[in-house]
Amino acid sequence: MPKTSARLLSLLSLLQARRDWPGQLLAERLEVSPRTVRRDVNRLRELGYPIVAAKGPDGGYRLGAGSDLPPLLFDDDQAVALAVALQTATVTGAGIEEAAARALSTVRQVMPARLRHRIDALQVTAVDGAGTRPNPRVGPHVLMTLSAAVRVREVLRFDYASVPAPGAARADSAAAPPRRVEPHHLVTRGGRWYLVAWDLDRDDWRTFRVDRITPRTPTGPRFTPREVPGGDVAAFVASRFQGSDGSGGRPCRGEVVLDLPASVVSTYTRDGVVEELGPDRCRLVLGAWSWPGLAATIGRFDADIEVVGPPELREAFAHLARRFADAAAEAPSGSTEAPTGSVTPPPSR
C-alpha cells in the first residue's frame, strides 16, 4: 500500500480526471479498501477540497467546483502533456497564442521544482504547415459560440463569407440571407477550423470554414442529432478535401496519370489520392476550386501527364497551354532559351 501522502495525491488526481467516481472503483484503482477511501476523502476535505459524496449502493465521489478550490495538482505525465499542448497552440489557428504563453507561465510558477525543471527542458518549436499562405486566425469567442451550439444541439444562424470564383468580385456576405444549420462537429485540420453541419436550407451536409463565419444571435430551437455520413467525422472531413462537392470541399475534381513514382507525388499532395501503377507511374485524383487552378497544380509536377477526366480538366490544360504559349511569344529577345542544369522543384504548397 502506498504511503498516505502519495495515496492522497493519487486520489486527488483521479478525482480531477473525471466527474463521478464510484467508491468501489476508486478503491480498486488505489488498491485499498473502500473504508480507506472514505478516510482519505475526509483528509482531502480537511485540506479544503470540496468533495461531494453520493449515498446509496451506487454511491461515489465528485470533486466539486468552488472559488476557494486549492491549486490543481499534476503528475509528471500530465505536466509534460500540458507543456506540449500550450507550446504548440501557436499553430492551432485559434488565436490564443498569447493566452497560451501566459497560461504556461502561470502553471509553471505553481509547480514543484522537479516538474518545473522537466517543463523547462521540454522546448517545442511549433511550425505551421507547408502552405505558402498563413492560416487565418479565428477568434476564441467564435469558437466558444459554435462549440456551445454543438454541445446543446441548437440550430445555428450565421453570415458566411464565401470565396468568389477566380476573376469575380468578392460577394457581400451581409447582403445574403443567413445560413441555418444544425451544428454537429467543430474540427481543426491543418491549422484551420471547420464546422461540420446539416444545412437546413440545402438539405445536405456542409463543411464551413470557421474564419468566414459570423454567428448571429439568438440561436434556434433544439434538434435531434443526425449521423454523419459513414459515421466517422474524420473520414467525412477528409473526403471533402479530396474533391467532394459542397461548401467545405473543392468542387472541381479531376483524375490524371503521371509518369512519376507514387512516393514522389504523395509527398507533395496532402489532399489528393495517389495510386501506384508501376515503379515510375501513378494515378492522381485531386480537387481544386477551379479547373485552371487544378490544371496548374498538376502541371507543377515535371512529368508527362495523361488526363483521365473529366473533359473540363482537359479543356483547362488546353486553356493554360495557349496562355503559356502567348506568354512565351511575348518574351523579350534573347530570353527564350530554356534554362539548363536545373532540377525538378517540388510543387509549392
VENHUDA-V190259 format. One record per backbone hydrogen bond with DSSP energy under -0.5 kcal/mol. NH is the residue of the N-H (numbers start at 1). CO is the residue of the C=O. E is the energy in kcal/mol with one decimal. If there is no record, write none. Layout:
nh=NH co=CO e=E
nh=NH co=CO e=E
This chain:
nh=7 co=3 e=-2.8
nh=8 co=4 e=-2.5
nh=9 co=5 e=-1.8
nh=10 co=6 e=-2.1
nh=11 co=7 e=-2.6
nh=12 co=8 e=-2.6
nh=13 co=9 e=-2.3
nh=14 co=10 e=-2.1
nh=15 co=11 e=-2.4
nh=16 co=12 e=-1.7
nh=17 co=13 e=-0.8
nh=17 co=14 e=-0.7
nh=18 co=14 e=-0.9
nh=21 co=61 e=-2.2
nh=23 co=59 e=-1.7
nh=26 co=22 e=-2.1
nh=27 co=23 e=-2.2
nh=28 co=24 e=-2.1
nh=29 co=25 e=-2.4
nh=30 co=26 e=-2.3
nh=31 co=27 e=-1.0
nh=32 co=27 e=-2.2
nh=37 co=33 e=-1.8
nh=38 co=34 e=-2.0
nh=39 co=35 e=-2.0
nh=40 co=36 e=-2.5
nh=41 co=37 e=-2.4
nh=42 co=38 e=-1.9
nh=43 co=39 e=-1.9
nh=44 co=40 e=-2.2
nh=45 co=41 e=-2.0
nh=46 co=42 e=-1.9
nh=47 co=43 e=-1.1
nh=48 co=45 e=-1.5
nh=49 co=44 e=-2.3
nh=50 co=48 e=-0.6
nh=51 co=49 e=-1.5
nh=52 co=50 e=-0.6
nh=52 co=62 e=-3.3
nh=54 co=60 e=-2.5
nh=59 co=56 e=-1.8
nh=61 co=21 e=-2.8
nh=62 co=52 e=-2.2
nh=64 co=50 e=-3.2
nh=64 co=62 e=-0.8
nh=69 co=66 e=-1.4
nh=79 co=75 e=-2.2
nh=80 co=76 e=-2.1
nh=81 co=77 e=-2.4
nh=82 co=78 e=-2.4
nh=83 co=79 e=-2.2
nh=84 co=80 e=-2.3
nh=85 co=81 e=-2.4
nh=86 co=82 e=-2.4
nh=87 co=83 e=-2.1
nh=88 co=84 e=-1.7
nh=89 co=86 e=-0.8
nh=91 co=88 e=-1.4
nh=92 co=89 e=-1.3
nh=100 co=96 e=-2.7
nh=101 co=97 e=-2.0
nh=102 co=98 e=-2.2
nh=103 co=99 e=-2.4
nh=104 co=100 e=-2.3
nh=105 co=101 e=-1.9
nh=106 co=102 e=-2.3
nh=107 co=103 e=-2.7
nh=108 co=104 e=-2.2
nh=109 co=105 e=-1.6
nh=110 co=106 e=-1.0
nh=111 co=108 e=-1.0
nh=116 co=112 e=-2.6
nh=117 co=113 e=-2.4
nh=118 co=114 e=-1.2
nh=119 co=115 e=-2.2
nh=120 co=116 e=-2.4
nh=121 co=117 e=-1.6
nh=122 co=118 e=-0.6
nh=122 co=119 e=-1.0
nh=123 co=121 e=-1.1
nh=124 co=122 e=-0.6
nh=126 co=124 e=-0.7
nh=138 co=93 e=-1.9
nh=142 co=139 e=-0.8
nh=143 co=139 e=-1.7
nh=144 co=140 e=-2.5
nh=145 co=141 e=-2.0
nh=146 co=142 e=-2.5
nh=147 co=143 e=-2.7
nh=148 co=144 e=-2.3
nh=149 co=145 e=-1.8
nh=150 co=146 e=-2.2
nh=151 co=147 e=-2.5
nh=152 co=148 e=-2.4
nh=153 co=149 e=-0.8
nh=154 co=149 e=-1.7
nh=155 co=221 e=-2.6
nh=156 co=181 e=-2.7
nh=157 co=216 e=-0.5
nh=158 co=179 e=-1.6
nh=159 co=214 e=-2.4
nh=161 co=212 e=-2.0
nh=162 co=160 e=-1.0
nh=168 co=165 e=-2.4
nh=173 co=171 e=-0.8
nh=175 co=172 e=-1.0
nh=176 co=172 e=-0.7
nh=176 co=173 e=-0.6
nh=179 co=158 e=-3.0
nh=181 co=156 e=-2.4
nh=182 co=198 e=-2.4
nh=183 co=154 e=-0.5
nh=183 co=181 e=-0.7
nh=184 co=196 e=-2.6
nh=185 co=196 e=-1.9
nh=187 co=185 e=-0.6
nh=187 co=194 e=-2.8
nh=189 co=192 e=-3.0
nh=192 co=189 e=-1.5
nh=194 co=187 e=-3.2
nh=195 co=208 e=-2.9
nh=196 co=185 e=-2.9
nh=196 co=194 e=-0.6
nh=197 co=195 e=-0.6
nh=197 co=206 e=-2.5
nh=198 co=182 e=-2.1
nh=199 co=197 e=-0.7
nh=199 co=204 e=-2.9
nh=200 co=180 e=-2.3
nh=200 co=198 e=-0.6
nh=201 co=180 e=-0.7
nh=203 co=199 e=-1.3
nh=204 co=199 e=-1.1
nh=206 co=197 e=-2.9
nh=208 co=195 e=-2.6
nh=210 co=193 e=-2.3
nh=212 co=209 e=-1.5
nh=213 co=210 e=-1.8
nh=214 co=159 e=-2.3
nh=216 co=157 e=-3.0
nh=220 co=155 e=-3.7
nh=223 co=153 e=-1.9
nh=225 co=223 e=-0.5
nh=231 co=228 e=-3.2
nh=232 co=229 e=-0.5
nh=236 co=232 e=-2.2
nh=237 co=233 e=-2.5
nh=238 co=234 e=-2.3
nh=239 co=235 e=-2.1
nh=240 co=236 e=-1.4
nh=241 co=237 e=-1.2
nh=242 co=239 e=-1.1
nh=243 co=240 e=-1.0
nh=244 co=239 e=-1.1
nh=250 co=240 e=-1.0
nh=251 co=249 e=-0.6
nh=252 co=288 e=-2.2
nh=253 co=251 e=-0.7
nh=254 co=286 e=-2.6
nh=255 co=309 e=-3.1
nh=256 co=284 e=-2.4
nh=257 co=306 e=-2.5
nh=258 co=282 e=-2.5
nh=259 co=304 e=-1.6
nh=260 co=258 e=-1.7
nh=264 co=261 e=-0.6
nh=265 co=261 e=-1.9
nh=266 co=262 e=-2.7
nh=267 co=263 e=-0.8
nh=268 co=264 e=-0.8
nh=268 co=265 e=-0.9
nh=269 co=266 e=-0.9
nh=273 co=285 e=-2.6
nh=274 co=272 e=-0.5
nh=275 co=283 e=-2.8
nh=277 co=281 e=-2.4
nh=278 co=281 e=-1.3
nh=281 co=278 e=-1.0
nh=282 co=258 e=-2.2
nh=283 co=275 e=-3.2
nh=284 co=256 e=-2.8
nh=285 co=273 e=-2.4
nh=286 co=254 e=-2.1
nh=288 co=252 e=-2.2
nh=294 co=290 e=-2.1
nh=295 co=291 e=-2.6
nh=296 co=292 e=-2.6
nh=297 co=293 e=-2.0
nh=298 co=294 e=-2.3
nh=299 co=295 e=-2.4
nh=300 co=296 e=-0.7
nh=300 co=297 e=-0.8
nh=301 co=298 e=-1.7
nh=302 co=300 e=-0.5
nh=303 co=301 e=-2.1
nh=306 co=257 e=-2.4
nh=307 co=305 e=-0.5
nh=308 co=255 e=-2.3
nh=308 co=306 e=-0.6
nh=309 co=255 e=-1.7
nh=313 co=310 e=-1.0
nh=314 co=310 e=-1.2
nh=315 co=311 e=-2.5
nh=316 co=312 e=-1.8
nh=317 co=313 e=-1.9
nh=318 co=314 e=-1.9
nh=319 co=315 e=-2.4
nh=320 co=316 e=-2.4
nh=321 co=317 e=-2.4
nh=322 co=318 e=-2.1
nh=323 co=319 e=-2.0
nh=324 co=320 e=-3.0
nh=325 co=321 e=-2.3
nh=326 co=322 e=-2.3
nh=327 co=323 e=-2.0
nh=328 co=324 e=-2.3
nh=329 co=325 e=-2.2
nh=330 co=326 e=-1.4
nh=331 co=328 e=-1.3
nh=335 co=332 e=-1.7
nh=345 co=343 e=-0.7
